[in-house]
């Protein structure tokens, strides 16, 4: 199987030697190992492994050391995404089902902060992924304002605030869809 040459010391091609012809190997060398990337091959267990190796010295650059914190960012981002998803799913039952505006506001404030941190983490991994969450953060900021505002205006309690909906409130005229007037 042939794969693209995208990294340093990446194994690209492994096939039994008996099925690889010299012409195919030459073609693989020319197409995969271009732009100053050196071709390395080795034999192991009857398979030939062709690798493209791009050394930092070939490009005149110094090697950067492995950064464990940066390597952990995708896993940390996935964990934060799962946590924000859970907080998002909890908000609606708190606010509408249980009618607990204080707890719902605390939940959405935590969700907004967690999403801001998620944008920071994902922005370090992939800038586009970080920017893609900015509209969601804007929506969460507005939803936080609405949640806190509704709680504040109702003295942080929704109990007893519901009014029953009657079919036709008294003193209101409705127009029938068929064109008749109903009083």
N, CA and C of each residue as an Amber inpcrd file, in Angstrom:
protein
   549
   0.8440000  -1.1700000   0.0000000   0.0000000   0.0000000   0.0000000
   0.8920000   1.2370000   0.0000000   0.5700000   2.2190000  -0.8170000
   1.3480000   3.4490000  -0.9060000   0.5980000   4.5380000  -0.1770000
   1.2770000   5.2680000   0.6740000   0.6840000   6.3880000   1.3970000
   1.5020000   7.6250000   1.0890000   0.9570000   8.7760000   1.3920000
   1.6850000  10.0050000   1.0820000   2.8090000  10.2270000   2.0720000
   3.7880000  10.9580000   1.6500000   4.9550000  11.2580000   2.4690000
   4.7040000  12.5870000   3.1620000   4.2650000  12.5560000   4.4270000
   3.8900000  13.7970000   5.0990000   4.7510000  14.1030000   6.3080000
   5.5100000  13.1650000   6.7930000   6.2370000  13.4410000   8.0220000
   7.6420000  12.9150000   8.0010000   8.2990000  13.0830000   9.1090000
   9.6620000  12.6370000   9.2490000   9.6770000  11.1480000   9.5600000
  10.5200000  10.3930000   8.8580000  10.6820000   8.9600000   9.0720000
   9.3530000   8.2190000   9.0720000   8.5320000   8.4490000   8.0740000
   7.2280000   7.8210000   7.9640000   7.3280000   6.6280000   7.0290000
   6.9080000   5.4510000   7.4810000   6.9200000   4.2700000   6.6340000
   5.8370000   4.4230000   5.5840000   6.2220000   4.2710000   4.3250000
   5.2910000   4.5440000   3.2500000   4.8460000   3.3200000   2.4780000
   5.6930000   2.3480000   2.3290000   5.3850000   1.2800000   1.4020000
   5.8950000  -0.0240000   1.9980000   5.0360000  -1.0150000   2.0990000
   5.4660000  -2.3210000   2.5690000   4.8130000  -3.3740000   1.6860000
   5.6040000  -4.1770000   1.0350000   5.0810000  -5.2260000   0.1630000
   6.0950000  -6.3550000   0.1200000   5.6490000  -7.5900000  -0.1180000
   6.6230000  -8.6720000  -0.2750000   7.5740000  -8.3410000  -1.4190000
   8.8570000  -8.6180000  -1.2210000   9.8850000  -8.2620000  -2.1970000
   9.6230000  -8.9510000  -3.5250000   9.0860000 -10.1670000  -3.4950000
   8.8880000 -10.9050000  -4.7370000   7.8700000 -10.2240000  -5.6510000
   6.9810000  -9.4300000  -5.1360000   5.9560000  -8.7930000  -5.9760000
   6.3270000  -7.3780000  -6.3850000   7.4140000  -6.8390000  -5.8460000
   7.8130000  -5.4780000  -6.1780000   8.8720000  -5.5490000  -7.2630000
   8.6070000  -4.9390000  -8.3920000   9.5850000  -4.9310000  -9.4710000
  10.4660000  -3.7050000  -9.3370000  11.6000000  -3.7400000  -9.9860000
  12.5380000  -2.6180000  -9.9240000  11.9100000  -1.3560000 -10.4810000
  11.1300000  -1.4780000 -11.5390000  10.4850000  -0.3100000 -12.1350000
   9.5180000   0.3510000 -11.1700000   8.7500000  -0.4440000 -10.4150000
   7.8060000   0.1020000  -9.4500000   8.5520000   0.8150000  -8.3250000
   9.6480000   0.1940000  -7.8460000  10.4240000   0.8330000  -6.7880000
  10.9870000   2.1610000  -7.2660000  11.4480000   2.2110000  -8.4910000
  11.9820000   3.4450000  -9.0430000  10.8940000   4.4980000  -9.1170000
   9.6840000   4.0950000  -9.5140000   8.5640000   5.0300000  -9.5990000
   8.1880000   5.5530000  -8.2000000   8.1640000   4.6690000  -7.2280000
   7.8540000   5.0790000  -5.8520000   8.9000000   6.0690000  -5.3600000
  10.1800000   5.7720000  -5.6470000  11.2510000   6.6680000  -5.2130000
  11.0670000   8.0600000  -5.8010000  10.7490000   8.1300000  -7.0930000
  10.6590000   9.4200000  -7.7710000   9.4180000  10.1910000  -7.3480000
   8.2990000   9.5160000  -7.1330000   7.0640000  10.2370000  -6.8570000
   6.8910000  10.5860000  -5.3800000   7.3640000   9.7430000  -4.5040000
   7.1340000   9.9920000  -3.0860000   8.2630000  10.7510000  -2.4180000
   9.4650000  10.5810000  -2.8980000  10.6040000  11.1780000  -2.2190000
  11.1470000  12.3340000  -3.0350000  10.3540000  13.3870000  -3.1450000
  10.7900000  14.5510000  -3.8970000  11.0310000  15.7100000  -2.9250000
  11.3830000  16.8370000  -3.4390000  11.6210000  18.0440000  -2.6490000
  12.7220000  17.8640000  -1.6080000  13.7930000  17.1720000  -1.9840000
  14.9270000  17.0480000  -1.0800000  14.7500000  16.0270000   0.0190000
  13.7100000  15.2230000  -0.0420000  13.4870000  14.2070000   0.9830000
  14.2390000  12.9510000   0.5620000  15.0310000  12.4080000   1.4670000
  15.8450000  11.2390000   1.1430000  15.0420000   9.9600000   1.2490000
  15.3890000   8.9800000   0.3860000  14.7470000   7.6830000   0.3940000
  15.5850000   6.7190000   1.2250000  14.9400000   6.0170000   2.1300000
  15.5950000   4.9800000   2.9140000  14.8070000   3.6990000   2.7160000
  15.4800000   2.5810000   2.5890000  14.7520000   1.3230000   2.4800000
  15.4300000   0.2970000   3.3670000  14.6350000  -0.6560000   3.8220000
  15.1880000  -1.7180000   4.6560000  14.3810000  -2.9830000   4.4180000
  14.9680000  -4.1080000   4.7430000  14.3080000  -5.3920000   4.5890000
  14.0020000  -5.9490000   5.9680000  12.7520000  -6.3190000   6.1780000
  12.3690000  -6.9610000   7.4320000  11.3200000  -8.0230000   7.1170000
  11.5450000  -9.2270000   7.5240000  10.6000000 -10.3300000   7.3860000
  10.0530000 -10.4690000   5.9670000  10.8890000 -10.3410000   4.9850000
  10.4680000 -10.5150000   3.6070000   9.7200000  -9.3380000   3.0120000
   9.6550000  -8.2180000   3.7040000   8.9850000  -7.0250000   3.1980000
  10.0040000  -5.9100000   3.0540000   9.8210000  -5.1010000   2.0500000
  10.6860000  -3.9530000   1.8940000   9.9380000  -2.7230000   2.3810000
  10.5480000  -1.9880000   3.2720000   9.9510000  -0.7720000   3.7970000
  10.6930000   0.4120000   3.2060000   9.9720000   1.2590000   2.5330000
  10.5670000   2.4580000   1.9600000  10.0990000   3.6330000   2.7950000
  11.0440000   4.4040000   3.2700000  10.7000000   5.5500000   4.0980000
  11.2600000   6.8080000   3.4870000  10.5280000   7.8830000   3.6760000
  11.0390000   9.1820000   3.2890000  11.4850000   9.8740000   4.5580000
  12.7100000  10.2790000   4.5820000  13.2610000  10.9190000   5.7650000
  13.6350000  12.3360000   5.4260000  13.1150000  13.2500000   6.1860000
  13.4190000  14.6590000   5.9820000  14.1040000  15.1430000   7.2450000
  15.3850000  15.3330000   7.1690000  16.0980000  15.7620000   8.3660000
  16.0850000  17.2730000   8.4580000  16.1370000  17.7590000   9.6790000
  16.1570000  19.2030000   9.9000000  17.4230000  19.8190000   9.3290000
  18.5140000  19.0540000   9.3190000  19.7660000  19.5890000   8.7750000
  19.6580000  19.8290000   7.2750000  18.8550000  18.9740000   6.5620000
  18.6630000  19.1650000   5.1300000  17.9620000  20.4790000   4.8230000
  17.1010000  20.9150000   5.7040000  16.3550000  22.1450000   5.4720000
  17.0030000  23.3470000   6.1520000  18.0930000  23.1440000   6.8740000
  18.7550000  24.2430000   7.5540000  18.0010000  24.7110000   8.7860000
  17.1980000  23.8220000   9.3890000  16.4200000  24.1770000  10.5660000
  16.9110000  23.3680000  11.7500000  16.6500000  23.8770000  12.9220000
  16.9730000  23.1090000  14.1180000  15.7490000  22.2960000  14.5080000
  15.9710000  21.1540000  15.1040000  14.8650000  20.3010000  15.5280000
  14.2320000  20.8630000  16.7850000  12.9160000  20.8330000  16.8170000
  12.2110000  21.2640000  18.0200000  12.0140000  20.0430000  18.9020000
  12.1850000  20.1860000  20.2030000  12.0040000  19.0430000  21.0950000
  10.5280000  18.6710000  21.2000000  10.2760000  17.4310000  21.5670000
   8.9060000  16.9490000  21.7620000   8.2770000  17.6760000  22.9340000
   7.0970000  18.2180000  22.7290000   6.3900000  18.9630000  23.7650000
   5.2020000  18.1360000  24.2380000   5.3170000  17.5580000  25.4290000
   4.2690000  16.6870000  25.9780000   2.9640000  17.4420000  26.1670000
   3.0260000  18.6940000  26.6070000   1.8010000  19.4690000  26.8280000
   1.0540000  19.6880000  25.5220000   1.7840000  19.9960000  24.4690000
   1.1420000  20.2240000  23.1640000   0.5730000  18.9290000  22.6020000
   1.2160000  17.8160000  22.8790000   0.7320000  16.5260000  22.3970000
  -0.5590000  16.1200000  23.1100000  -0.7640000  16.5830000  24.3290000
  -1.9620000  16.2450000  25.0940000  -3.1490000  17.1500000  24.7780000
  -2.9520000  18.2090000  24.0160000  -4.0330000  19.1590000  23.7360000
  -5.2400000  18.5370000  23.0390000  -5.0830000  17.6710000  22.0360000
  -6.2830000  17.0770000  21.4230000  -7.1130000  16.2590000  22.4100000
  -6.4610000  15.4860000  23.2750000  -7.1880000  14.7010000  24.2750000
  -7.8820000  15.6210000  25.2780000  -7.1990000  16.6630000  25.6950000
  -7.7840000  17.6200000  26.6250000  -8.9840000  18.3200000  25.9720000
  -8.8540000  18.6700000  24.6930000  -9.9580000  19.2900000  23.9740000
 -11.1620000  18.3750000  23.8670000 -10.9320000  17.0910000  23.6260000
 -12.0410000  16.1340000  23.5500000 -12.7410000  15.9950000  24.8970000
 -11.9800000  16.0010000  25.9700000 -12.5590000  15.9230000  27.3110000
 -13.3840000  17.1760000  27.6110000 -12.8400000  18.3430000  27.2840000
 -13.5780000  19.5870000  27.5020000 -14.8440000  19.6350000  26.6620000
 -14.7820000  19.1480000  25.4290000 -15.9650000  19.1260000  24.5690000
 -17.0520000  18.2530000  25.1870000 -16.6750000  17.0880000  25.7200000
 -17.6410000  16.2010000  26.3600000 -18.2520000  16.8660000  27.5900000
 -17.4330000  17.5540000  28.3820000 -17.9390000  18.2350000  29.5790000
 -18.8990000  19.3650000  29.2050000 -18.5820000  20.1400000  28.1660000
 -19.4780000  21.2270000  27.7720000 -20.7690000  20.6730000  27.2000000
 -20.6970000  19.5290000  26.5240000 -21.9000000  18.9040000  26.0010000
 -22.8130000  18.4710000  27.1470000 -22.2250000  17.9050000  28.2030000
 -23.0150000  17.4930000  29.3650000 -23.6620000  18.7140000  30.0370000
 -22.8970000  19.7930000  30.2310000 -23.4700000  21.0070000  30.8250000
 -24.5830000  21.5770000  29.9470000 -24.4150000  21.5050000  28.6450000
 -25.4340000  21.9980000  27.7250000 -26.7160000  21.1730000  27.8450000
 -26.5830000  19.8650000  27.9540000 -27.7540000  19.0010000  28.0690000
 -28.4550000  19.1480000  29.4130000 -27.7420000  19.5270000  30.4500000
 -28.3290000  19.6900000  31.7820000 -29.1240000  20.9900000  31.8960000
 -28.7440000  22.0210000  31.1450000 -29.3560000  23.3410000  31.3180000
 -30.8590000  23.3310000  31.0730000 -31.3160000  22.7300000  29.9890000
 -32.7350000  22.7980000  29.6430000 -33.6460000  22.1680000  30.6990000
 -33.3610000  20.9740000  31.2090000 -34.2240000  20.4420000  32.2790000
 -34.1800000  21.2970000  33.5510000 -33.0160000  21.8690000  33.8680000
 -32.9340000  22.7410000  35.0430000 -33.8290000  23.9700000  34.8920000
 -33.7590000  24.5850000  33.7400000 -34.4590000  25.8440000  33.5270000
 -35.9500000  25.6400000  33.2710000 -36.2860000  24.7900000  32.3260000
 -37.6860000  24.6260000  31.9430000 -38.4060000  23.5430000  32.7370000
 -37.7610000  22.4150000  32.9910000 -38.4240000  21.3090000  33.6710000
 -38.5350000  21.5070000  35.1730000 -37.4090000  21.7590000  35.8150000
 -37.3970000  21.9000000  37.2710000 -37.6670000  23.3340000  37.7390000
 -37.6440000  24.2800000  36.8090000 -37.8770000  25.6970000  37.1000000
 -36.9380000  26.2040000  38.1980000 -35.6400000  25.9570000  37.9770000
 -34.6020000  26.3600000  38.9240000 -33.6750000  27.3600000  38.2470000
 -34.0480000  28.6410000  38.1940000 -33.2410000  29.6080000  37.4410000
 -31.8520000  29.8620000  38.0280000 -31.6840000  29.7440000  39.3300000
 -30.3580000  29.9640000  39.9240000 -29.3960000  28.8740000  39.4480000
 -29.8170000  27.6150000  39.5820000 -28.9680000  26.5010000  39.1740000
 -28.7250000  26.5190000  37.6630000 -29.7530000  26.8790000  36.8880000
 -29.5960000  26.9440000  35.4380000 -28.6170000  28.0530000  35.0480000
 -28.6610000  29.1860000  35.7470000 -27.7440000  30.2790000  35.4520000
 -26.3120000  29.9010000  35.8240000 -26.1320000  29.2370000  36.9460000
 -24.7990000  28.7660000  37.3250000 -24.2880000  27.7810000  36.2750000
 -25.1680000  26.8880000  35.8130000 -24.7880000  25.9140000  34.7920000
 -24.3550000  26.6090000  33.5020000 -25.1230000  27.5880000  33.0520000
 -24.7940000  28.2200000  31.7740000 -23.5760000  29.1410000  31.8860000
 -23.3380000  29.7100000  33.0670000 -22.1040000  30.4880000  33.2590000
 -20.8930000  29.5550000  33.1850000 -21.0020000  28.3860000  33.8370000
 -19.9160000  27.3960000  33.7490000 -19.7330000  26.9150000  32.3120000
 -20.8360000  26.7040000  31.6050000 -20.7780000  26.2730000  30.2100000
 -20.1020000  27.3230000  29.3440000 -20.4090000  28.5930000  29.5580000
 -19.7970000  29.6670000  28.7740000 -18.2920000  29.7430000  29.0430000
 -17.8950000  29.6510000  30.3050000 -16.4690000  29.6660000  30.6440000
 -15.7280000  28.4650000  30.0820000 -16.3430000  27.3030000  30.1770000
 -15.7260000  26.0840000  29.6520000 -15.5780000  26.1530000  28.1330000
 -16.5550000  26.7170000  27.4650000 -16.4810000  26.8660000  26.0090000
 -15.3900000  27.8590000  25.6260000 -15.2290000  28.9230000  26.3940000
 -14.1320000  29.8580000  26.1410000 -12.7810000  29.1790000  26.2670000
 -12.6230000  28.3420000  27.2810000 -11.3720000  27.6080000  27.4610000
 -11.1860000  26.5700000  26.3500000 -12.2900000  25.9390000  25.9170000
 -12.2280000  24.9810000  24.8170000 -11.7640000  25.6660000  23.5330000
 -12.2250000  26.8770000  23.2930000 -11.7780000  27.6390000  22.1220000
 -10.2740000  27.8840000  22.2040000  -9.7910000  28.2140000  23.3860000
  -8.3550000  28.4440000  23.5830000  -7.5540000  27.1690000  23.2910000
  -8.0000000  26.0320000  23.8150000  -7.2900000  24.7570000  23.6250000
  -7.3430000  24.3350000  22.1620000  -8.5340000  24.3250000  21.5760000
  -8.6510000  23.8930000  20.1840000  -7.9580000  24.8570000  19.2420000
  -7.8790000  26.1180000  19.5990000  -7.1630000  27.0870000  18.7750000
  -5.6820000  26.7900000  18.7020000  -5.1250000  26.1640000  19.7350000
  -3.7180000  25.7690000  19.7060000  -3.4960000  24.5360000  18.8400000
  -4.5040000  23.6620000  18.7630000  -4.4030000  22.4570000  17.9480000
  -4.6730000  22.7940000  16.4800000  -5.7850000  23.4880000  16.2400000
  -6.1770000  23.8710000  14.8800000  -6.9100000  25.2030000  14.9700000
  -6.3390000  26.2230000  14.3610000  -6.8860000  27.5760000  14.4690000
  -8.3230000  27.6560000  13.9390000  -8.6250000  26.9400000  12.8830000
  -9.9760000  26.9600000  12.3110000 -10.9870000  26.3660000  13.2950000
 -10.6090000  25.2920000  13.9690000 -11.5020000  24.6750000  14.9460000
 -11.8080000  25.6430000  16.0920000 -10.8100000  26.3900000  16.5180000
 -11.0360000  27.3800000  17.5670000 -11.9830000  28.4790000  17.1140000
 -11.7560000  29.0140000  15.9240000 -12.6140000  30.0830000  15.4100000
 -14.0250000  29.5890000  15.1180000 -14.1780000  28.3220000  14.7970000
 -15.5080000  27.7790000  14.5030000 -16.4170000  27.7850000  15.7260000
 -15.8450000  27.8060000  16.9220000 -16.6470000  27.8240000  18.1430000
 -17.0090000  29.2280000  18.6140000 -16.4610000  30.2530000  18.0020000
 -16.7290000  31.6280000  18.4430000 -18.2080000  31.9970000  18.3220000
 -18.9270000  31.6640000  17.2450000 -20.3630000  31.9770000  17.2140000
 -21.1430000  31.2770000  18.3250000 -20.7600000  30.0560000  18.6480000
 -21.3960000  29.3300000  19.7490000 -21.1580000  30.0500000  21.0690000
 -19.9560000  30.5640000  21.2750000 -19.6600000  31.3290000  22.4830000
 -20.5190000  32.5960000  22.5310000 -20.7060000  33.2380000  21.3750000
 -21.5840000  34.4100000  21.3240000 -23.0080000  34.0640000  21.6970000
 -23.5140000  32.9500000  21.1800000 -24.8640000  32.5100000  21.5290000
 -24.9520000  32.1980000  23.0250000 -23.9670000  31.5310000  23.5780000
 -23.9870000  31.2110000  25.0070000 -23.9740000  32.4710000  25.8670000
 -23.2470000  33.4900000  25.4320000 -23.2240000  34.7530000  26.1710000
 -24.6220000  35.3740000  26.1870000 -25.3010000  35.3700000  25.0510000
 -26.6580000  35.9080000  24.9840000 -27.6160000  35.0610000  25.8160000
 -27.5020000  33.7360000  25.7480000 -28.3670000  32.8410000  26.5270000
 -28.1170000  33.0140000  28.0260000 -26.8750000  33.2930000  28.4070000
 -26.5730000  33.5620000  29.8170000 -27.2790000  34.8370000  30.2770000
 -27.2440000  35.8560000  29.4460000 -27.9420000  37.1140000  29.7410000
 -29.4410000  36.8650000  29.9010000 -30.0410000  36.0890000  28.9980000
 -31.4730000  35.7980000  29.0840000 -31.8160000  34.9850000  30.3320000
 -31.0020000  33.9940000  30.6340000 -31.2440000  33.1450000  31.7970000
 -31.1450000  33.9420000  33.0910000 -30.0850000  34.7260000  33.2130000
 -29.9080000  35.5450000  34.4210000 -30.9670000  36.6410000  34.4910000
 -31.3040000  37.2430000  33.3570000 -32.3130000  38.2930000  33.3490000
 -33.6850000  37.7890000  33.7310000 -34.0830000  36.6530000  33.1920000
 -35.3860000  36.0820000  33.5440000 -35.4230000  35.6780000  35.0130000
 -34.3240000  35.1340000  35.5090000 -34.2700000  34.7860000  36.9290000
 -34.3640000  36.0170000  37.8090000 -33.6250000  37.0550000  37.4810000
 -33.6180000  38.2900000  38.2660000 -34.9940000  38.9520000  38.2590000
 -35.6100000  39.0590000  37.0830000 -36.9140000  39.7070000  36.9770000
 -38.0280000  38.9400000  37.6740000 -37.8180000  37.6710000  37.9030000
 -38.8210000  36.8430000  38.5890000 -38.3820000  36.4800000  40.0060000
 -37.5000000  37.2790000  40.5840000 -36.9950000  37.0600000  41.9530000
 -36.4330000  35.6620000  42.1490000 -35.7940000  35.1400000  41.1180000
 -35.1050000  33.8520000  41.1170000 -36.0050000  32.6790000  41.4890000
 -37.2890000  32.8070000  41.1740000 -38.2220000  31.7070000  41.3970000
 -39.2700000  31.7190000  40.2940000 -39.4640000  30.5820000  39.6610000
 -40.4860000  30.4740000  38.6240000 -41.7480000  29.8000000  39.1480000
 -41.7760000  29.4330000  40.4100000 -42.9450000  28.7750000  40.9830000
 -44.1040000  29.7530000  41.0490000 -45.2550000  29.3270000  40.5940000
 -46.4580000  30.1510000  40.6330000 -46.4980000  31.2320000  39.5730000
 -45.5580000  31.2630000  38.6750000 -45.5020000  32.2930000  37.6410000
 -46.2590000  31.8920000  36.3690000 -46.6590000  30.6410000  36.2820000
 -47.3630000  30.1940000  35.0860000 -48.8220000  30.6060000  35.1550000
 -49.3370000  31.0240000  34.0360000 -50.7500000  31.3580000  33.9320000
 -51.3970000  30.3440000  33.0120000 -52.5580000  29.8710000  33.3740000
 -53.2270000  28.9170000  32.4840000 -53.6810000  29.6250000  31.2120000
 -53.5540000  28.9440000  30.1220000 -54.0030000  29.4840000  28.8520000
 -55.4540000  29.0850000  28.6310000 -56.3160000  30.0660000  28.4590000
 -57.7130000  29.7610000  28.1700000 -57.9100000  29.7820000  26.6680000
 -58.9490000  29.1400000  26.2330000 -59.2190000  29.0930000  24.7920000
 -59.4420000  30.4880000  24.2420000 -60.2920000  31.2760000  24.8870000
 -60.6090000  32.6230000  24.4220000 -60.6580000  33.5540000  25.6310000
 -59.6000000  34.3230000  25.8420000 -59.6640000  35.2740000  26.9530000
 -60.7990000  36.2780000  26.7360000 -61.4230000  36.6760000  27.8390000
 -62.5470000  37.5940000  27.7630000 -62.0890000  38.9750000  27.3300000
 -62.8860000  39.6230000  26.5440000 -62.5900000  40.9660000  26.0970000
 -61.6770000  41.0310000  24.8910000 -61.3980000  39.9010000  24.2670000
 -60.5170000  39.8860000  23.1070000 -61.2980000  39.3610000  21.9200000
 -61.2120000  40.0360000  20.8060000 -61.8810000  39.5910000  19.5870000
 -60.9110000  38.7830000  18.7400000 -61.4120000  37.6590000  18.2540000
 -60.6140000  36.8180000  17.3700000 -61.3030000  36.7420000  16.0270000
 -60.4960000  36.6760000  14.9850000 -61.0370000  36.5190000  13.6530000
 -60.9150000  35.0540000  13.2780000 -62.0140000  34.4940000  12.8660000
 -62.0480000  33.1010000  12.4520000 -61.3110000  32.9770000  11.1300000
 -60.5540000  31.8820000  10.9240000 -59.8100000  31.6880000   9.6890000
 -60.7240000  31.5740000   8.4810000 -61.9690000  31.2120000   8.6980000
 -62.9040000  31.0690000   7.5850000 -63.5550000  32.3980000   7.2230000
 -63.1800000  33.4430000   7.9220000 -63.6640000  34.7620000   7.5590000
 -64.7110000  35.2910000   8.5030000 -65.2420000  34.5140000   9.3890000
 -66.2510000  35.0030000  10.3250000 -65.6200000  35.6560000  11.5300000
 -66.3630000  36.5640000  12.1760000 -65.8460000  37.2290000  13.3570000
 -66.4160000  36.5810000  14.5980000 -65.5350000  36.3150000  15.5740000
 -65.9170000  35.6580000  16.8090000 -65.7210000  36.6390000  17.9460000
 -66.7090000  36.7320000  18.8300000 -66.5820000  37.6760000  19.9410000
 -66.3960000  36.9960000  21.2460000
